[in-house]
Amino acid sequence: MNLSPDVILPDDQTAGLLIGRAWLPDTPAGPSPVVLADDAVYDLSTLAPTVSALLDLEELSERIRAALQGGKLSAVGMLDAILANSAWDARHEGTAFFLAPCDLQALRASGVTFVDSMLERVIEEQAKGDPAQAEAIRDGLAAEVGAKLADLRPGSPEAAKLKESLIERGLWSQYLEVGIGPDAEIFTKSQPMSAVGCGAEIGILASSVWNNPEPEVALVLNSRGKIVGATLGNDVNLRDVEGRSALLLGRAKDNNASCALGPFIRLLDETFDMERLRNTVIEVEIAGMDGFSISDTYPLSAISRSLEDLAGQAHNADHQYPDGLVLFLGTMFAPIQDRGVAGEGFTHKLGDTVTIRSKELGALINRVNHCDKVAPWTFGSTALMQNLAARGLL
C-alpha cells in the first residue's frame, strides 16, 4: 500500500489547509487534531482538543496560519513517516499515525443523488438482492426510464408528472421517490468515532456475496450547520443485503470498518472554495490480489441536488448537530463488470485495495477484509473523553 505524500496529497500539496487527526505516542498516547505544513505535521490540540471543537472556532483558517507562523504549534513528526505508519499492518505503539480526520461528528449520508446509482438501487430492489437477476432488469429499466431521469430536477413539477406516469405503469420505486422527489434521503451511515482512515482496512460482512465501494465526497459541517470543508469517503455498500429490503439499510451500511474517511479535511479558504469543490472529479480504482482491476471517474457536478440543499436538508431548524456533521454526498459509481460468474457483475474479494482520489482532496486508500477480521472498534466517545482528561486537554 503506497501511502507516500506524492500519492496521498492533493495536486497542490499543502497549499491549502489540510486538517487531520493523528494518534500521538506521547505518554499517555492519544488522538489529536493536526495540520500539515510543508513536510511536517503539527499538533493543534492547543487550539482545540478535538476536530469537532476545532471546526467550531471563528476565523479558523486565520488562527491556524497565525499559530504556524508564530511557531506556537508543536511538531508531531515528518509527513512521510506518519503516512507510512498509517498502513493497517504498520501501526504499532510508539509511532504516530493518521486516523479518520473526524471524531465526535455525526456520520450521515445522502442516498441516490446520481442517476446511474439511482437506477442501480432500483435494480437491487427489483432483483431482491440476487445479482443473477440484475443484468436483465438493468437493460429493461435503463431503456424505460433512464433517459427521462437524466435532466430532471428533484422536486420539480416535471418530476411530479413523471412520478404519476411511472406509478400508472407499475414502475415506481422508493428509490425514485428520494431520487427525484422533494425530500432527499439522509440516513445514518455510522456512529461518531467509528470511521477508519487512510491506510486502514475496510469491512464487508462475510455473509455478503454482492457488494462494492461507494467513492464519495463528504461535506464537513460545524455545529452551526456551516460547511467548513470537505474530505473523501468510502460508503461501503452491501448490495445483496439492502436489495432484500430497504429496511435492512442499517445492516448493509453500518458495520465494523464500513465507513472510511480521509485522508484529510480540506478547509474552505481562498485556495479551495465551494465552486472548486462542486467541480471536483472523483477517481476510483479497485485492484484485487487476483489481478482483477477496475477504474472509473465521475464529476461531482453531475449530482442531482446542490451541495447546499443536501447540507440544509440534513442540518436545519428541525435537526441540529451540536458536535458537527460529516455528510456523504452519494456516488455515481456502481460497477457492473462481471468478476467471476457471467451476468452477476462486480463484487469485492478479500484483499482488494480501493483508491479514491480527487485533485483537490488527495487520495483515500483502504484494503478490504471481513468485518469480524478487521480490528474491532474499541475507542469511542467515552474513551476519548477519558483520554483527553488524562492528557490535560479538557
Wavefront OBJ file of the C-alpha trace (Angstrom):
o trace
v 0.000 0.000 0.000
v 1.710 3.175 -1.239
v 0.941 5.976 1.206
v 3.691 8.367 0.135
v 2.912 12.113 0.139
v 3.035 12.224 -3.681
v 0.180 9.709 -3.777
v -1.909 10.881 -0.827
v -1.758 14.687 -1.015
v -3.848 16.894 -3.331
v -2.240 18.085 -6.536
v -1.313 21.396 -4.896
v 0.213 19.516 -1.940
v -0.139 21.589 1.246
v -1.105 24.868 -0.410
v -4.464 24.664 1.342
v -5.155 23.908 4.979
v -5.325 20.140 5.439
v -6.688 19.113 8.842
v -6.098 15.579 10.023
v -6.315 13.539 13.166
v -3.347 11.547 14.391
v -2.660 9.084 17.164
v 0.268 10.555 19.078
v 2.638 8.263 21.023
v 3.202 10.667 23.922
v 2.543 9.428 27.451
v -0.322 8.920 27.679
v -0.856 8.259 23.981
v -3.997 9.549 22.292
v -5.572 11.288 19.282
v -5.152 14.967 18.435
v -6.237 17.249 15.599
v -3.256 18.094 13.396
v -2.425 20.304 10.429
v 0.018 19.713 7.585
v 2.607 22.336 6.711
v 5.197 21.593 4.028
v 6.828 18.268 5.000
v 5.765 18.223 8.646
v 2.696 17.617 10.808
v 1.761 19.899 13.719
v -0.406 19.297 16.800
v -3.475 21.555 17.017
v -4.644 20.448 20.464
v -3.554 23.797 21.959
v -6.279 25.400 19.828
v -8.895 22.699 20.437
v -8.775 19.154 21.861
v -10.987 17.610 19.163
v -11.596 18.145 15.458
v -15.246 18.797 16.304
v -14.332 21.680 18.625
v -11.641 22.946 16.254
v -14.096 23.386 13.384
v -16.361 25.476 15.609
v -13.721 28.185 16.073
v -14.344 31.532 14.404
v -11.763 32.656 11.808
v -10.268 29.170 11.947
v -8.001 29.427 8.894
v -6.509 32.677 10.112
v -5.916 31.296 13.607
v -4.177 28.168 12.309
v -1.934 30.132 9.958
v -1.035 32.603 12.701
v -0.159 29.750 15.065
v 2.028 28.114 12.407
v 3.807 31.330 11.505
v 4.292 32.243 15.174
v 5.893 28.904 15.993
v 3.169 28.146 18.556
v 2.432 24.594 17.407
v 4.435 21.522 18.349
v 5.705 19.333 15.517
v 4.419 15.756 15.643
v 6.820 14.422 13.027
v 7.518 14.260 9.319
v 4.595 13.714 6.969
v 6.138 10.846 5.004
v 6.936 8.831 8.145
v 3.489 9.305 9.683
v 1.812 8.319 6.410
v 3.962 5.191 6.188
v 2.956 4.274 9.754
v -0.728 4.648 8.840
v -0.978 1.445 6.780
v -3.198 -1.092 8.556
v -0.300 -3.535 9.063
v 2.318 -0.916 10.045
v 0.702 0.655 13.120
v 2.272 -0.077 16.474
v 2.870 1.540 19.837
v 5.444 4.267 19.904
v 4.678 5.714 16.457
v 2.349 8.455 15.262
v -0.170 7.529 12.549
v -3.179 9.117 10.913
v -6.762 8.277 11.829
v -10.009 9.330 10.178
v -9.956 13.160 10.238
v -13.204 13.463 12.240
v -14.087 12.455 15.792
v -17.328 13.426 17.565
v -19.236 14.474 14.449
v -22.353 12.577 13.365
v -21.687 10.441 10.269
v -24.587 10.657 7.838
v -25.059 10.055 4.125
v -27.170 11.185 1.182
v -28.584 8.390 -0.962
v -29.422 8.089 -4.676
v -28.157 11.546 -5.655
v -26.873 10.452 -9.086
v -28.986 8.938 -11.871
v -26.689 5.954 -12.505
v -26.628 4.848 -8.878
v -30.340 5.640 -8.533
v -31.112 3.094 -11.236
v -28.793 0.558 -9.596
v -30.705 0.903 -6.323
v -33.968 0.226 -8.192
v -32.304 -2.806 -9.812
v -31.215 -4.126 -6.398
v -34.769 -3.697 -5.166
v -36.366 -5.485 -8.119
v -33.722 -8.246 -8.064
v -34.351 -8.659 -4.305
v -30.608 -8.796 -3.682
v -29.928 -11.550 -6.256
v -27.041 -10.487 -8.564
v -28.028 -13.126 -11.131
v -31.235 -11.191 -11.873
v -29.610 -7.776 -12.201
v -28.489 -7.742 -15.837
v -31.900 -8.408 -17.398
v -33.591 -5.867 -15.100
v -30.873 -3.291 -15.849
v -31.361 -3.486 -19.608
v -35.124 -3.066 -19.381
v -35.124 -0.335 -16.752
v -32.490 1.819 -18.447
v -34.447 1.752 -21.682
v -37.712 2.535 -19.899
v -36.804 5.395 -17.547
v -33.059 6.144 -17.748
v -33.216 8.929 -20.324
v -36.200 10.573 -18.589
v -34.247 10.993 -15.335
v -31.044 12.470 -16.754
v -32.007 16.165 -16.721
v -34.784 16.084 -14.143
v -34.596 18.440 -11.166
v -35.697 16.729 -7.933
v -38.921 18.129 -6.510
v -39.863 19.953 -9.727
v -43.321 19.838 -11.377
v -41.741 17.764 -14.152
v -40.533 15.233 -11.593
v -44.020 15.006 -10.057
v -45.517 14.421 -13.513
v -43.037 11.632 -14.245
v -43.845 10.051 -10.882
v -47.547 9.917 -11.778
v -46.724 8.279 -15.104
v -44.423 5.673 -13.550
v -46.954 4.816 -10.843
v -49.612 4.201 -13.504
v -47.223 1.846 -15.329
v -46.153 -0.005 -12.186
v -42.556 1.243 -12.375
v -42.413 3.460 -9.276
v -39.846 2.727 -6.556
v -38.966 4.065 -3.116
v -35.531 4.883 -4.551
v -37.062 7.045 -7.276
v -39.058 8.811 -4.547
v -35.907 10.044 -2.792
v -34.037 10.427 -6.082
v -36.427 12.834 -7.804
v -38.889 13.771 -5.040
v -38.633 16.910 -2.867
v -37.044 15.150 0.126
v -33.522 13.769 -0.109
v -32.586 10.508 1.553
v -30.410 11.380 4.560
v -29.517 8.331 6.631
v -27.138 7.438 9.427
v -24.052 5.902 7.851
v -22.123 5.097 11.004
v -21.505 6.189 14.574
v -19.328 9.048 15.857
v -15.729 7.864 16.400
v -16.272 4.707 14.298
v -14.809 5.826 10.945
v -11.461 4.428 9.786
v -8.873 6.497 7.976
v -6.490 6.232 5.058
v -4.403 3.051 5.166
v -6.870 1.143 7.340
v -8.791 -1.994 6.467
v -12.450 -1.564 5.489
v -15.059 -4.176 6.312
v -17.697 -6.194 4.462
v -19.857 -8.869 6.070
v -18.620 -12.416 5.491
v -22.181 -13.375 4.518
v -22.377 -10.801 1.697
v -21.887 -12.018 -1.886
v -22.727 -8.769 -3.749
v -21.034 -5.587 -2.546
v -18.955 -2.661 -3.708
v -17.193 0.514 -2.612
v -19.018 3.820 -2.896
v -16.461 6.589 -3.541
v -17.881 9.900 -2.394
v -17.128 13.456 -1.389
v -18.193 14.202 2.182
v -19.086 17.681 3.374
v -17.888 18.706 6.822
v -20.250 20.978 8.774
v -19.664 22.598 12.150
v -22.265 22.755 14.925
v -23.870 25.824 13.338
v -24.538 23.939 10.102
v -21.878 25.866 8.194
v -19.944 23.950 5.521
v -16.324 24.392 6.621
v -14.531 21.798 4.498
v -14.657 18.519 2.631
v -12.980 15.140 2.562
v -13.256 11.842 0.680
v -15.241 8.858 1.870
v -15.963 5.213 1.111
v -19.587 4.412 1.942
v -19.025 0.647 1.745
v -22.231 -0.956 0.463
v -23.703 -4.475 0.663
v -25.977 -4.628 -2.370
v -27.439 -8.039 -1.610
v -28.459 -7.021 1.904
v -30.110 -3.709 1.013
v -31.630 -5.286 -2.092
v -33.560 -7.800 0.037
v -35.256 -4.941 1.888
v -34.642 -1.231 2.284
v -35.366 -1.773 5.977
v -32.022 -3.586 6.129
v -30.166 -0.371 5.282
v -28.542 -0.273 8.711
v -27.326 -3.853 8.318
v -25.994 -3.053 4.842
v -24.275 0.200 5.779
v -23.309 0.345 9.457
v -20.806 -2.394 10.288
v -17.295 -2.619 11.685
v -14.937 -0.540 9.490
v -17.651 0.054 6.880
v -17.080 3.824 6.900
v -13.761 5.235 5.676
v -12.933 8.963 5.600
v -9.823 10.907 4.661
v -7.053 11.399 4.100
v -7.638 14.930 5.444
v -10.322 17.588 5.734
v -9.522 20.422 3.363
v -10.847 23.655 4.845
v -12.695 26.103 2.624
v -10.488 29.144 2.036
v -9.021 31.197 -0.787
v -7.319 28.080 -2.227
v -10.450 25.899 -2.130
v -13.957 27.317 -2.331
v -17.385 25.788 -2.993
v -17.013 26.303 -6.733
v -13.818 24.269 -6.825
v -15.484 21.635 -4.705
v -18.524 21.426 -6.999
v -16.227 20.902 -9.979
v -14.016 18.220 -8.462
v -13.739 14.911 -10.300
v -13.757 11.657 -8.330
v -11.457 8.844 -9.442
v -11.756 5.294 -8.131
v -9.577 2.242 -8.687
v -10.037 -1.265 -7.291
v -7.068 -3.619 -7.517
v -7.518 -7.244 -6.494
v -4.955 -9.758 -5.329
v -6.303 -11.977 -8.142
v -5.081 -9.500 -10.776
v -8.536 -8.026 -11.350
v -8.700 -4.245 -11.643
v -11.336 -1.690 -12.445
v -11.244 2.094 -12.558
v -13.656 4.907 -13.283
v -14.120 8.649 -12.899
v -17.146 10.853 -12.413
v -17.708 14.592 -11.891
v -19.331 15.754 -8.677
v -21.113 18.336 -10.837
v -23.357 15.523 -12.153
v -25.103 15.351 -8.764
v -28.870 15.868 -8.964
v -29.167 18.187 -5.943
v -26.991 21.126 -4.919
v -24.460 20.576 -2.149
v -26.049 23.354 -0.123
v -29.502 21.767 -0.474
v -28.247 18.429 0.841
v -26.477 20.129 3.755
v -29.628 22.103 4.511
v -31.833 19.017 4.414
v -29.530 17.394 6.981
v -28.920 20.345 9.337
v -31.838 22.734 9.829
v -34.374 24.055 12.327
v -35.768 20.527 12.672
v -32.431 18.791 13.315
v -29.183 20.122 14.770
v -25.782 18.512 15.371
v -24.029 20.064 18.390
v -20.796 18.186 17.596
v -20.936 18.869 13.870
v -21.724 16.641 10.923
v -19.909 14.744 8.174
v -22.288 14.207 5.241
v -21.551 11.776 2.416
v -22.939 13.188 -0.842
v -23.663 9.951 -2.714
v -21.887 8.343 -5.638
v -22.213 7.791 -9.355
v -20.052 4.650 -9.137
v -21.992 1.390 -9.407
v -19.720 -1.186 -11.093
v -21.480 -3.781 -13.236
v -18.470 -5.510 -14.847
v -18.502 -9.254 -14.245
v -15.977 -10.582 -11.769
v -16.318 -14.316 -11.857
v -19.828 -15.533 -12.720
v -21.125 -14.118 -16.011
v -24.090 -11.810 -15.510
v -23.576 -11.325 -11.764
v -21.462 -8.164 -12.035
v -18.847 -6.884 -9.622
v -18.329 -7.801 -6.002
v -15.371 -7.379 -3.641
v -12.864 -10.067 -2.803
v -10.716 -10.061 0.307
v -7.505 -8.117 -0.126
v -8.905 -5.659 -2.676
v -7.223 -2.268 -2.476
v -9.604 0.642 -3.061
v -8.186 4.035 -4.026
v -10.483 7.074 -4.128
v -8.902 10.287 -5.325
v -9.583 13.848 -6.387
v -7.050 16.500 -7.378
v -8.347 18.837 -4.679
v -8.753 16.380 -1.779
v -5.977 13.814 -2.249
v -6.319 10.029 -2.056
v -8.107 7.709 0.368
v -6.681 4.173 0.197
v -8.018 1.136 2.050
v -7.839 -2.666 1.958
v -10.914 -4.936 2.092
v -11.394 -7.572 4.786
v -14.328 -9.161 6.597
v -15.860 -7.072 9.382
v -15.125 -9.726 12.000
v -11.452 -9.884 10.960
v -10.820 -6.130 10.947
v -9.535 -4.619 14.190
v -12.581 -4.183 16.474
v -13.814 -0.695 17.307
v -12.904 -0.097 20.956
v -12.079 3.630 21.243
v -15.383 5.512 21.420
v -16.569 8.828 22.823
v -16.174 7.795 26.483
v -12.608 6.608 25.869
v -11.843 9.871 24.074
v -13.078 11.994 26.981
v -11.101 9.921 29.492
v -8.007 10.162 27.311
v -8.252 13.926 26.840
v -8.734 14.402 30.589
v -5.665 12.268 31.345
v -3.650 14.412 28.920
v -4.852 17.657 30.493
v -6.734 18.762 27.370
v -10.166 19.146 28.968
l 1 2 3 4 5 6 7 8 9 10 11 12 13 14 15 16 17 18 19 20 21 22 23 24 25 26 27 28 29 30 31 32 33 34 35 36 37 38 39 40 41 42 43 44 45 46 47 48 49 50 51 52 53 54 55 56 57 58 59 60 61 62 63 64 65 66 67 68 69 70 71 72 73 74 75 76 77 78 79 80 81 82 83 84 85 86 87 88 89 90 91 92 93 94 95 96 97 98 99 100 101 102 103 104 105 106 107 108 109 110 111 112 113 114 115 116 117 118 119 120 121 122 123 124 125 126 127 128 129 130 131 132 133 134 135 136 137 138 139 140 141 142 143 144 145 146 147 148 149 150 151 152 153 154 155 156 157 158 159 160 161 162 163 164 165 166 167 168 169 170 171 172 173 174 175 176 177 178 179 180 181 182 183 184 185 186 187 188 189 190 191 192 193 194 195 196 197 198 199 200 201 202 203 204 205 206 207 208 209 210 211 212 213 214 215 216 217 218 219 220 221 222 223 224 225 226 227 228 229 230 231 232 233 234 235 236 237 238 239 240 241 242 243 244 245 246 247 248 249 250 251 252 253 254 255 256 257 258 259 260 261 262 263 264 265 266 267 268 269 270 271 272 273 274 275 276 277 278 279 280 281 282 283 284 285 286 287 288 289 290 291 292 293 294 295 296 297 298 299 300 301 302 303 304 305 306 307 308 309 310 311 312 313 314 315 316 317 318 319 320 321 322 323 324 325 326 327 328 329 330 331 332 333 334 335 336 337 338 339 340 341 342 343 344 345 346 347 348 349 350 351 352 353 354 355 356 357 358 359 360 361 362 363 364 365 366 367 368 369 370 371 372 373 374 375 376 377 378 379 380 381 382 383 384 385 386 387 388 389 390 391 392 393 394
